[in-house]
Each structure stands twice: as structure tokens, then as C-alpha cells.
Amino acid sequence: MGNVTAFFKNNIRQYGMVLALVFIMALFQVLTGGILFRPMNITNLVLQNSYVLILGVGMLLCIVTGNVDLSVGSVVAFVGAVAAVFMIDLHMPVVLGIILTLLVGLLVGSFHGYFIAYRKIPPFIVTLGGMLIFRGLTMVILKGQTKAPFAKSIQNIAAGYLPGDFKIAGLNAIAILAGLVLSAIFIAVQLNMRKRKKKYDFEVLPVGLEIVKIALVVLAINTLTLLLAAHNGIPLVLILLASLIFIYTFITQKTISGRHIYALGGNEKAARLSGVKTHRVMFWVYANMGLLAAVAGLVVAGRLNAATPKAGTNFELDAIAACYIGGASASGGVGTVLGTIVGGLVMGVLNNGMSIMGVSVDWQQAIKGMVLLAAVCFDVYTKSKNSSR
Amino acid sequence: MAETLLEMKDITKDFSGVRALENVSLSVVNHEIHALVGENGAGKSTLMNILSGVYPHGSYDGEILLDGKECRFRDIRESEQLGIVIIHQELALIPYLSIAENIFLGNEQAHNGIINWDDTVTLSKELLKKVGLNENPYTQISNLGVGKQQLVEIAKALSKNVKLLILDEPTAALNDEESCKLLELLVDLKAHGVTSILISHKLNEVTRVADAITILRDGKVIETVANSDNEIDEDRLIRSMVGREILDRFPSRATTPGEEILRVEGLTVFDPMNESRAIVNNVSFNLRRGEVVGFAGLMGAGRTEIAMSIFGKTYGVNHSGRVFKNGVEIRNNSVGDSIANGIAYVTEDRKKYGLVLIDDIRNNVTLPSLEKLSKFGVVDESQENLISNEYRKKLNIKCSGIDQRVESLSGGNQQKVVLGKWIMSDPDVLILDEPTRGIDVGAKYEIYTIINKLASEGKAILMISSEMPELLGMCDRIYVITDGEIAGELPRAQATQESIMKCIMSHKRTIQSVLAV
């Protein structure tokens, strides 16, 4: 058993937050008297947190470069307002409206990216400016009022479910099937990865632990899909989120662009002298953030079924917190998409659990702040321990 | 006279199971320069960190006696109070503060918390005079060269009434002239009652100024030799340091230079901070296949600037001049262009410009070559692992695996990673800027061997180095650079330290510039 404990000591950073998430979930399951894991609540958890997670994915890239984007909350509201103009005032078809809205998001991101990458203005300042600019423009466009309602299909992005009515023992068949298929894919990918790692003498988990790990993840996937199946099935926004997670994990881990972002964050000068076009990378990271803010903005608009001037307030802070709790480093070069998702879920479960328990909003804020601080302290502590080894 | 100032007895220090020092005893006599030599990782820095209180009492075994009294330092402050001051390799000056402010940083000349600037400046002037630095105390540190900064550090140490001055690789970043000055200053300080411990890889300096030399290897003291008459020679030290004979410090190579591969004509580049000042002035030179060509010159002569200007214009503004490869003029506007044209540049500062320290060996080595290792922008990881492993073996990088982070590697191995990264990009022209700075004798030899191998494969190597023996031992031709100009070209047969210095001096005279860096 000695090598197992040694393994945990060495990898506590990697798995620490996942364990913390499991712990927090179990804690609130008890504290809320079993409400947390009710099918309806789990579905709600997904719907409530989807946009912060979407923003977190984009924010992670900014944070890996060693910076942040403070404007995303305002951009979410701005994009919602623009979408309302396109689709409610101008009666554009939904697909065209969505495409144009996403383009607007990309443009907003490029606006930031231009000043950051090519005018050399620090991202903190540029996006602080963007935060004020786009909040202001939102009010201008909406004239301080709320625009509603959106078409049914926009609402569905945020609140709809995968269609299909086959039920097995009262459970949604598609959801259950999806769980099984995902489990199979996960197992295959893990085994393949393990084989490859062994081939190159990389560190691998002991066999027993690997099996436990795979079993736990499979259990988690199927629990989630079962719970969703017991409610209304798979929310559409979960599919959107899952595809984004997949795409961005792929980009960050497998592509040249991903490598360049991490190299830039780790040491910008060395990256530039290695042929990385650092300006271009920086530009696209922020342009991409704008695009994802637009996606999140549409989800928020759909969920509220309205564009409001106050939409998205403080979202940037939630997204940043998700990244840091998920193990990203404030000095850049470190962080993963999956970590950010775990970090975002930690915040989400805290929110949800405390709301169910009837904890007041003021206390919720304070507690979330402390969790952020504790998570980063833990991260710094394990890092310093690792480096003194 | 020969009283013992410092006595370190049976010092043993472990780093989580790894023994860094084992029963090390060191005794330093009053008013001497005591040199500490050994390969990287021999334990020199660890020993000095124990002495200066960086590793507090209790984290090691053994005892320290200063003037016969036992010392138990808990931190650097306590050791400084007793007059032990350490100057680290990486200087600890604040670039945007003045010389005077830096000298008295943490030791401000103040009454009731209010700084007395008159005292600060007057005292600074005195200290600067002592160290022979002719600068205004109000000058900002960032406007000084490394050599002068080093002197400010020493002035700072003197302000703390230093009794025992520890210098960790003080001349690593200095040119010969500056090094000379610094060493003279140490001798001068010795006469004024300051004892110093000098850590250095430059054995010629050690044998010149040290009164006693202690050699460390693998955490143990091999021997302490007296050198009061400077009778110890370098080979004797090297034998002791590495524990084996190094017959030849430079591996031999049969030279058969081929056709010209790179030609630079009339390169002129201006200072990005001051666009009217030409840093590189009308420089023309060429490289042939299978040839190792050296750039000799003093620090600040513009050698690095020339190299970086050729490498995708990564230095300077308003470039003019032409670069030809195989007789054809090439585009040279970005690092990407240079890599595509088969030109690679290995930086002089691997930590700052060469490596992503928090990343692993594999990702560092493949960074410039990712295009070749991928399809449609997706990196082929199997291929990448395979090829990184190949380079790890080829360059003999000592590590637990290619997934080890480079920050935990020793200097020599880090240098091999940087070299590997550029060799992998398969260049025809490889520019090496100070390729052996701050690495030990054994690793140096390995790097020389790699350089020779590359040359024999038909690559052209341009080597910039501040260590003249290295240039003389490795190069087929040497260009002498002064003030951003080429002062002369010496074939191997004519190149000696004297001829190079002569070349520099006479060129300086012809352009009537003042001898100052």
C-alpha cells in the first residue's frame, strides 16, 4: 500500500479538487437532507451553471497566458441586448440572429485582442475598459429597459431538453443510453492512453488505482445520466457545454495552437524566440473569449427569456474563480479545461446547496470568497512542497 | 596573522533523502581569498547558503564557528549582523532605484524612520570610491552594465561592515576586462581586511587570486590546497574536481570547411531605446559548411545583437543590410522565417529566453518544430514522444524522463535541452550564444563534442563566447567584434588571446572611441 499513499502525496494537486468536489457534494447531500441529488435539482444545477462554465473555458485560455478578461460579464449583457435587437426588434430568423450575435461577440473579443496584442496595452486595463464600455452600450441599446420575449427556440438553448419520448421504467431512454455510450468511450480512451504512456515509460497509475478511477468516473457519468433521465432527459445546454469542453480540451492538449498558448504563458520571451507568433496567439485568445462570451450571452438571454441591462453582472469574477479553484496559476502557463469545470462545479454546488439550505446571499458570497482563497492557498502550498522535493 | 576567521565543521545536509553535503569542513583564514571550486551540484552553493543562514540552524548537522564563537543563524539577517555577506550569481538590485538607494536598501540611513538623503549620498560616494566605480549615486541601476552592477553589490556589502564576503560566480556574466577589475578589487579589499570566499568555474581566475582553494566533489571536500604563491595550475584542479583526467579540454575535430552557406552584408541595426544610435554598424561576414566560427569581443560589443538581428530581427530597429543563404537573399522578418530558412539561435540566457521552465522536457524540445510533428495543426504525440526521447538519449540529458520539468534540471542539462530544441529544428546554421556559460567542466566537454559532431555533419556553427580559451580551442576562424563593428578576422593559426586583444584595442583607437563599456 506504500506506493499508493506515495502516489496520492505526489498527485494530490491533480486530484485534490476532484476530491474536494466530491466532499462538498456529499456534505450538502447530508445538510440539505437529500435534496441536492434529487433529479430535478441536478438538472437545475446544470442549467444554472452552464454559462459560468462556458465563460470559464474561455477565461482559462486568458489565464493560461497569465492575464484575465474582466469584460465578460458586460459582454454577456451586451450580446444579449444585441440578440434582442436582431431577433425581437428586427424579427430576424433565429439561425441568422444567432450567427450574427456570435459574430458580434467575436468582434468585441477582437477589439480587446487588438489593443492587447498589437497596441501593447495591459489586458487588465483593456478589459476593464471593455467592462465599462459594453455595460454602458448595453444600457444605451436597451434604453435601460428589458426586451422580451425571445422565440421558443432561443429559450430552448438554455432550458430545453433533447427530444424523444422512449421511456424505460419511467426513465428517459436516450439519457441512459448516452450514459452507457459515454462510459464505453471513456474506458476505451483511458486504456489507450495508459498503453501509450507505458510505451514511453511515463508515470502511470498502479493498476488497482486505475481500475478504481475508471470505475468511479463511469459511476459518476451514469449517476448523472440516470438522474437526468428521471427528470426530463438531457438538457440541450449540457450537450452544448460538453461539446465545448471536448473541443477546448482537444485544442489545449493536442494542437499546435494549444501548445503555443501554454508556452506563451510559461515564458513569453522564450516562446517568441522559438517562433511562436505571440501577438497573434494573444489576439486570438481574447477574440475567442469574446466568442464564448457571446455563446454564454445567448444562453443567459434564453434562460431569462429577456435581455436586461443587469444580465451577467459579476460573471467574470465567477469564471475567474472557477479557473483558479480548478488549479490554474495566476502567473500563467498552468491550467486545464477540465480543472476549470471542476472548479466551476465546486462554486455551483456551493451556491446551490446553500440556497437550498436557506443561507442568505450575503453569507453565500462570503463563503464562496473563503473557498476561493482556501483553494488557491492549498494550490500554492502543494506547489511549494513539490518544488522543494 | 594567520588566525582562523571561519571554521565550518562536519557540515552534513540532506534534501529529502538526497545527501547534498557530507561531513564538509572548511576553514578560512583571516585576510585571505578562499576559493571554492567544484562541478555543478558539488555542493558549493548549498554550503554557502548554510553559512549565510539561508538554510537555518537545525536544518543541517555540524557547527559553524566565527572568530572561535559558535554561530546558529536563523536567517540571513543574523549572519549579516556578524559581517557575513553573500552576493548571489543573480544580482539582487532593484533596477528602477538609484545606486544610493540600492546600496542602503534594508539598511537605510534614517532617523526615526525618515531617510537622511545627504548621509545616504555622501556615504554612497565614499563606498563607490572604495570599489572604484566612477558613477553618480543618483544613477538608476538599470542604466549600468552587469560589471558595474556587480561593483554596486560589493559597495552594498561594504556598507554592512562586511568581514567575510561570499561571491557566487561573480564573473560569470563579465568580460575579461571587467573580471580583471573585479578580481583586483578583491585583492585590494583583502589588504583592507576583508576576507572573501570566491565560488567560480573560471579556474584561471581562481589560480590567479586565491590564497587557498577548496575543491568539492559530490558533496565532499576532496582537498584544500594552499596557493599563496599562485603555483597551482588549472589541470591539477580539474583532475581533482572531476576525479578523472581530462586529457584534452577541447575535443579535436578534423576541419574541412565546405562552400559558403551564410553571408551577411552591411548589417546595420539601431538601438530600440535610442533610435539614433547604431548598435551594429555595417557588419559583413560569412559562414561555411562544416565550420565553427567564433565571435570574440568584450561584453557589450554587440555580438548578441548581431546574432539576434540575423535571427528574425529579434533585436533592434531600422535594420538594413542583406542576408544570403546559399547565395540567395532570404527574407528575415520573423523567427518563423529564420526557422524556415534553417537558421537557429541558442540564447545566452537559457532561463529567460531559452526555456519554458514550468514545462517538461518534451514540450520544450519540440516547441520550434511542432509544425513538422503535426497534421492539420494537431500534434502527433507518439511521434513527438519518440523524437524527444531520441534527443534525450543523443544529448545524454540526465533526467527521470522526458516528462520531467526543465526547472528541476541542472544548468548543464538545461543547456542540453535548449541545444536539443534547436538541433531538432534541423538548421543549417546554428548560432550558439555563450553555450557553456555557468555549466561545469564535464558538461562543457559534452557540449563541445556535440558542436563538433554538428560541424562534421556539414552544419555551420557561429559561436559567441566570452571565454577566450574556449573560442581558441573550438573555432576555425574568429571574428573580433568591437563597438558593433568587425575589428578583424583571425584564422585559427593566428588567433591567440593577445592577438584578439590587440585587434580590439587597435580598432578602438582607430575609431577614437573612449575605452569604456
Chai-1 contact restraints between the chains, C-beta under 6 A:
chainA,res_idxA,chainB,res_idxB,connection_type,confidence,min_distance_angstrom,max_distance_angstrom,comment,restraint_id
A,Y200,B,N385,contact,1.0,0.0,6.0,A-B,restraint_1
A,D201,B,G401,contact,1.0,0.0,6.0,A-B,restraint_2
A,F202,B,D403,contact,1.0,0.0,6.0,A-B,restraint_3
A,K254,B,V378,contact,1.0,0.0,6.0,A-B,restraint_4
A,K254,B,V379,contact,1.0,0.0,6.0,A-B,restraint_5
A,T255,B,G377,contact,1.0,0.0,6.0,A-B,restraint_6
A,T255,B,V378,contact,1.0,0.0,6.0,A-B,restraint_7
A,I256,B,L370,contact,1.0,0.0,6.0,A-B,restraint_8
A,I256,B,S374,contact,1.0,0.0,6.0,A-B,restraint_9
A,I256,B,G377,contact,1.0,0.0,6.0,A-B,restraint_10
A,R259,B,L370,contact,1.0,0.0,6.0,A-B,restraint_11
A,A263,B,V356,contact,1.0,0.0,6.0,A-B,restraint_12
A,A263,B,L367,contact,1.0,0.0,6.0,A-B,restraint_13
A,G266,B,V356,contact,1.0,0.0,6.0,A-B,restraint_14
A,G266,B,I358,contact,1.0,0.0,6.0,A-B,restraint_15
A,G266,B,D359,contact,1.0,0.0,6.0,A-B,restraint_16
A,N267,B,V356,contact,1.0,0.0,6.0,A-B,restraint_17
A,K269,B,Y353,contact,1.0,0.0,6.0,A-B,restraint_18
A,A270,B,Y353,contact,1.0,0.0,6.0,A-B,restraint_19
A,A270,B,G354,contact,1.0,0.0,6.0,A-B,restraint_20
A,A270,B,L355,contact,1.0,0.0,6.0,A-B,restraint_21
A,A270,B,V356,contact,1.0,0.0,6.0,A-B,restraint_22
A,L273,B,Y353,contact,1.0,0.0,6.0,A-B,restraint_23
A,S274,B,L367,contact,1.0,0.0,6.0,A-B,restraint_24
A,S274,B,P368,contact,1.0,0.0,6.0,A-B,restraint_25
A,G275,B,V335,contact,1.0,0.0,6.0,A-B,restraint_26
A,G275,B,G336,contact,1.0,0.0,6.0,A-B,restraint_27
A,G275,B,I339,contact,1.0,0.0,6.0,A-B,restraint_28
A,G275,B,P368,contact,1.0,0.0,6.0,A-B,restraint_29
A,G333,B,I358,contact,1.0,0.0,6.0,A-B,restraint_30
A,R389,B,S16,contact,1.0,0.0,6.0,A-B,restraint_31
